[in-house]
Amino acid sequence: MLGYISMGLKIILKIDLSSWISGNPKDILKSNFGVASDIIDKFPKSDQLIIL
């Protein structure tokens, strides 16, 4: 999942949430997001594109 923060056509910040989520253990994700393990299992495993 990629998140972009932009001003006009210039990209200010690119955040790769999929890499961050897949690189962390479930217990860290549970505490950061405040959700149960079964919800974390439903997080996307492949890249998703979000443009803000």
N, CA, C and O atoms as CSV, one atom per row, in Angstrom:
chain,resi,resn,atom,element,x,y,z
A,1,MET,N,N,0.858,-1.155,0.000
A,1,MET,CA,C,0.000,0.000,0.000
A,1,MET,C,C,0.910,1.224,0.000
A,1,MET,O,O,1.733,1.398,0.899
A,2,LEU,N,N,0.758,2.051,-0.992
A,2,LEU,CA,C,1.556,3.264,-1.074
A,2,LEU,C,C,0.682,4.461,-0.778
A,2,LEU,O,O,-0.406,4.594,-1.338
A,3,GLY,N,N,1.137,5.312,0.075
A,3,GLY,CA,C,0.444,6.562,0.352
A,3,GLY,C,C,1.305,7.704,-0.134
A,3,GLY,O,O,2.503,7.735,0.145
A,4,TYR,N,N,0.730,8.628,-0.844
A,4,TYR,CA,C,1.458,9.786,-1.347
A,4,TYR,C,C,0.869,11.055,-0.747
A,4,TYR,O,O,-0.350,11.230,-0.718
A,5,ILE,N,N,1.727,11.925,-0.275
A,5,ILE,CA,C,1.307,13.252,0.157
A,5,ILE,C,C,1.890,14.208,-0.861
A,5,ILE,O,O,3.107,14.260,-1.044
A,6,SER,N,N,1.032,14.967,-1.524
A,6,SER,CA,C,1.538,15.819,-2.601
A,6,SER,C,C,0.940,17.210,-2.540
A,6,SER,O,O,-0.116,17.434,-1.948
A,7,MET,N,N,1.636,18.127,-3.162
A,7,MET,CA,C,1.180,19.501,-3.344
A,7,MET,C,C,1.168,19.744,-4.847
A,7,MET,O,O,2.222,19.911,-5.461
A,8,GLY,N,N,-0.015,19.764,-5.435
A,8,GLY,CA,C,-0.088,19.906,-6.888
A,8,GLY,C,C,0.454,18.654,-7.548
A,8,GLY,O,O,-0.005,17.551,-7.251
A,9,LEU,N,N,1.419,18.805,-8.436
A,9,LEU,CA,C,2.003,17.664,-9.125
A,9,LEU,C,C,3.296,17.183,-8.474
A,9,LEU,O,O,3.875,16.194,-8.923
A,10,LYS,N,N,3.754,17.851,-7.443
A,10,LYS,CA,C,5.002,17.483,-6.778
A,10,LYS,C,C,4.710,16.557,-5.595
A,10,LYS,O,O,3.944,16.915,-4.700
A,11,ILE,N,N,5.323,15.364,-5.591
A,11,ILE,CA,C,5.144,14.419,-4.492
A,11,ILE,C,C,6.072,14.819,-3.352
A,11,ILE,O,O,7.287,14.904,-3.525
A,12,ILE,N,N,5.485,15.060,-2.193
A,12,ILE,CA,C,6.233,15.490,-1.019
A,12,ILE,C,C,6.754,14.282,-0.230
A,12,ILE,O,O,7.897,14.290,0.226
A,13,LEU,N,N,5.929,13.252,-0.068
A,13,LEU,CA,C,6.295,12.117,0.764
A,13,LEU,C,C,5.654,10.853,0.218
A,13,LEU,O,O,4.470,10.854,-0.120
A,14,LYS,N,N,6.421,9.780,0.129
A,14,LYS,CA,C,5.914,8.476,-0.294
A,14,LYS,C,C,6.057,7.528,0.890
A,14,LYS,O,O,7.149,7.369,1.436
A,15,ILE,N,N,4.950,6.896,1.288
A,15,ILE,CA,C,4.950,5.997,2.438
A,15,ILE,C,C,4.544,4.606,1.953
A,15,ILE,O,O,3.455,4.443,1.402
A,16,ASP,N,N,5.396,3.606,2.147
A,16,ASP,CA,C,5.075,2.237,1.757
A,16,ASP,C,C,4.564,1.489,2.986
A,16,ASP,O,O,5.341,0.898,3.735
A,17,LEU,N,N,3.249,1.523,3.182
A,17,LEU,CA,C,2.640,0.906,4.359
A,17,LEU,C,C,2.692,-0.614,4.299
A,17,LEU,O,O,2.801,-1.266,5.338
A,18,SER,N,N,2.616,-1.192,3.097
A,18,SER,CA,C,2.666,-2.648,2.972
A,18,SER,C,C,3.985,-3.192,3.493
A,18,SER,O,O,4.006,-4.197,4.204
A,19,SER,N,N,5.075,-2.541,3.148
A,19,SER,CA,C,6.390,-2.981,3.632
A,19,SER,C,C,6.487,-2.830,5.140
A,19,SER,O,O,7.037,-3.699,5.817
A,20,TRP,N,N,5.962,-1.745,5.666
A,20,TRP,CA,C,6.014,-1.524,7.108
A,20,TRP,C,C,5.192,-2.582,7.838
A,20,TRP,O,O,5.648,-3.148,8.832
A,21,ILE,N,N,3.978,-2.850,7.346
A,21,ILE,CA,C,3.097,-3.825,7.993
A,21,ILE,C,C,3.692,-5.224,7.913
A,21,ILE,O,O,3.709,-5.945,8.910
A,22,SER,N,N,4.183,-5.620,6.734
A,22,SER,CA,C,4.715,-6.975,6.582
A,22,SER,C,C,6.035,-7.162,7.327
A,22,SER,O,O,6.421,-8.297,7.607
A,23,GLY,N,N,6.723,-6.090,7.649
A,23,GLY,CA,C,8.002,-6.182,8.337
A,23,GLY,C,C,7.916,-6.159,9.851
A,23,GLY,O,O,8.943,-6.176,10.529
A,24,ASN,N,N,6.704,-6.119,10.392
A,24,ASN,CA,C,6.528,-6.057,11.844
A,24,ASN,C,C,5.750,-7.265,12.354
A,24,ASN,O,O,4.849,-7.750,11.671
A,25,PRO,N,N,6.088,-7.758,13.551
A,25,PRO,CA,C,5.346,-8.867,14.153
A,25,PRO,C,C,3.911,-8.452,14.501
A,25,PRO,O,O,3.615,-7.273,14.696
A,26,LYS,N,N,3.032,-9.459,14.572
A,26,LYS,CA,C,1.616,-9.196,14.863
A,26,LYS,C,C,1.406,-8.462,16.180
A,26,LYS,O,O,0.532,-7.599,16.267
A,27,ASP,N,N,2.194,-8.786,17.214
A,27,ASP,CA,C,1.967,-8.134,18.515
A,27,ASP,C,C,2.262,-6.639,18.454
A,27,ASP,O,O,1.611,-5.855,19.145
A,28,ILE,N,N,3.225,-6.237,17.646
A,28,ILE,CA,C,3.501,-4.803,17.476
A,28,ILE,C,C,2.367,-4.146,16.700
A,28,ILE,O,O,1.933,-3.047,17.046
A,29,LEU,N,N,1.884,-4.813,15.650
A,29,LEU,CA,C,0.764,-4.265,14.881
A,29,LEU,C,C,-0.492,-4.169,15.745
A,29,LEU,O,O,-1.235,-3.190,15.658
A,30,LYS,N,N,-0.732,-5.186,16.583
A,30,LYS,CA,C,-1.896,-5.153,17.477
A,30,LYS,C,C,-1.836,-3.952,18.403
A,30,LYS,O,O,-2.846,-3.278,18.605
A,31,SER,N,N,-0.669,-3.673,18.969
A,31,SER,CA,C,-0.571,-2.543,19.892
A,31,SER,C,C,-0.629,-1.201,19.160
A,31,SER,O,O,-1.203,-0.245,19.680
A,32,ASN,N,N,-0.044,-1.115,17.963
A,32,ASN,CA,C,-0.076,0.146,17.211
A,32,ASN,C,C,-1.463,0.473,16.670
A,32,ASN,O,O,-1.891,1.626,16.705
A,33,PHE,N,N,-2.168,-0.549,16.166
A,33,PHE,CA,C,-3.487,-0.318,15.575
A,33,PHE,C,C,-4.624,-0.557,16.558
A,33,PHE,O,O,-5.746,-0.111,16.319
A,34,GLY,N,N,-4.356,-1.254,17.661
A,34,GLY,CA,C,-5.388,-1.527,18.650
A,34,GLY,C,C,-6.470,-2.460,18.141
A,34,GLY,O,O,-7.648,-2.279,18.449
A,35,VAL,N,N,-6.069,-3.468,17.354
A,35,VAL,CA,C,-7.031,-4.423,16.799
A,35,VAL,C,C,-6.579,-5.848,17.096
A,35,VAL,O,O,-5.431,-6.082,17.474
A,36,ALA,N,N,-7.497,-6.796,16.920
A,36,ALA,CA,C,-7.209,-8.206,17.174
A,36,ALA,C,C,-6.405,-8.823,16.026
A,36,ALA,O,O,-6.326,-8.262,14.933
A,37,SER,N,N,-5.817,-9.981,16.296
A,37,SER,CA,C,-4.991,-10.677,15.299
A,37,SER,C,C,-5.766,-11.034,14.036
A,37,SER,O,O,-5.215,-10.984,12.937
A,38,ASP,N,N,-7.046,-11.397,14.186
A,38,ASP,CA,C,-7.818,-11.772,12.998
A,38,ASP,C,C,-8.015,-10.586,12.054
A,38,ASP,O,O,-8.124,-10.783,10.844
A,39,ILE,N,N,-8.062,-9.391,12.568
A,39,ILE,CA,C,-8.147,-8.194,11.721
A,39,ILE,C,C,-6.824,-7.976,10.995
A,39,ILE,O,O,-6.810,-7.639,9.811
A,40,ILE,N,N,-5.720,-8.170,11.701
A,40,ILE,CA,C,-4.399,-8.003,11.094
A,40,ILE,C,C,-4.193,-9.012,9.971
A,40,ILE,O,O,-3.542,-8.702,8.973
A,41,ASP,N,N,-4.742,-10.221,10.122
A,41,ASP,CA,C,-4.637,-11.235,9.067
A,41,ASP,C,C,-5.333,-10.796,7.782
A,41,ASP,O,O,-5.003,-11.289,6.703
A,42,LYS,N,N,-6.289,-9.879,7.884
A,42,LYS,CA,C,-7.025,-9.395,6.709
A,42,LYS,C,C,-6.333,-8.226,6.007
A,42,LYS,O,O,-6.770,-7.814,4.933
A,43,PHE,N,N,-5.256,-7.682,6.597
A,43,PHE,CA,C,-4.527,-6.587,5.955
A,43,PHE,C,C,-4.008,-7.055,4.601
A,43,PHE,O,O,-3.650,-8.224,4.459
A,44,PRO,N,N,-3.959,-6.176,3.602
A,44,PRO,CA,C,-3.457,-6.563,2.276
A,44,PRO,C,C,-2.021,-7.076,2.345
A,44,PRO,O,O,-1.180,-6.525,3.055
A,45,LYS,N,N,-1.761,-8.144,1.591
A,45,LYS,CA,C,-0.409,-8.706,1.535
A,45,LYS,C,C,0.375,-8.164,0.343
A,45,LYS,O,O,1.603,-8.240,0.316
A,46,SER,N,N,-0.333,-7.619,-0.636
A,46,SER,CA,C,0.330,-7.055,-1.816
A,46,SER,C,C,0.180,-5.538,-1.796
A,46,SER,O,O,-0.592,-4.986,-1.011
A,47,ASP,N,N,0.924,-4.882,-2.663
A,47,ASP,CA,C,0.884,-3.423,-2.722
A,47,ASP,C,C,-0.483,-2.915,-3.165
A,47,ASP,O,O,-1.084,-3.442,-4.101
A,48,GLN,N,N,-0.960,-1.893,-2.481
A,48,GLN,CA,C,-2.193,-1.195,-2.812
A,48,GLN,C,C,-1.826,0.268,-3.014
A,48,GLN,O,O,-0.924,0.768,-2.341
A,49,LEU,N,N,-2.489,0.954,-3.907
A,49,LEU,CA,C,-2.157,2.348,-4.187
A,49,LEU,C,C,-3.246,3.267,-3.654
A,49,LEU,O,O,-4.421,3.111,-3.985
A,50,ILE,N,N,-2.844,4.226,-2.824
A,50,ILE,CA,C,-3.747,5.253,-2.307
A,50,ILE,C,C,-3.106,6.593,-2.601
A,50,ILE,O,O,-1.955,6.819,-2.228
A,51,ILE,N,N,-3.819,7.480,-3.256
A,51,ILE,CA,C,-3.309,8.825,-3.516
A,51,ILE,C,C,-4.155,9.797,-2.717
A,51,ILE,O,O,-5.367,9.884,-2.911
A,52,LEU,N,N,-3.511,10.525,-1.820
A,52,LEU,CA,C,-4.213,11.479,-0.956
A,52,LEU,C,C,-4.131,12.868,-1.525
A,52,LEU,O,O,-4.664,13.809,-0.937
